[in-house]
Amino acid sequence: SATYLVGIFTWTAEADDRYQGMAIIAANAATGAEPDPGGVSVIESLIAGSDERVAEEHEARGATGGAAIVARRAALAIGPRLTEVGAAVARRRDRERARIDEYFGSLIAEAKRPRRHVARAAIDARIAALHAEHGAKLRDLTARYSLRVRLDPVALIAIAMRVAEIRIRLRRRKGEREIAVHVPPGARAPDALA
């Protein structure tokens, strides 16, 4: 029997818009190993209650180390989704910056060639003011399009299940060590080593 910890997390990424999602992360509580997708789907069906093999429920104890592993992996698991979100936000930020640059470029060009006679000092002051306002708009743009990510735990579930245990002897030169890997039900491969 092996105990698997499953963390269910929600994530929120905000910039000019809000993006949300959910991640489910599983890890062997004793070894930190990660089950393959087939094993994870069996674990998810156990959590959902759609599997009749659930024999009993009781409070999990001693799962602190596994919980830390699950939390770290949750941050890594949302990475690919956040890459997509970041690219979308960057496209909108770049489009907005181009619009601001074009707008202030036209104002500065217009200020450089006034329609009536204006003192050169007044023209220079107006251009300096436009440059300062342009810089302020760009700083606001950077703040508005900065991606803020939040990861919140929804549930931490410990599942004890029967597994096939395979003992592997590792040899390297004169050193030798034996490790045990587990294959949960429904998995096509042993848990990936931590």
Disulfide bonds with the S-S distance in Angstrom:
none
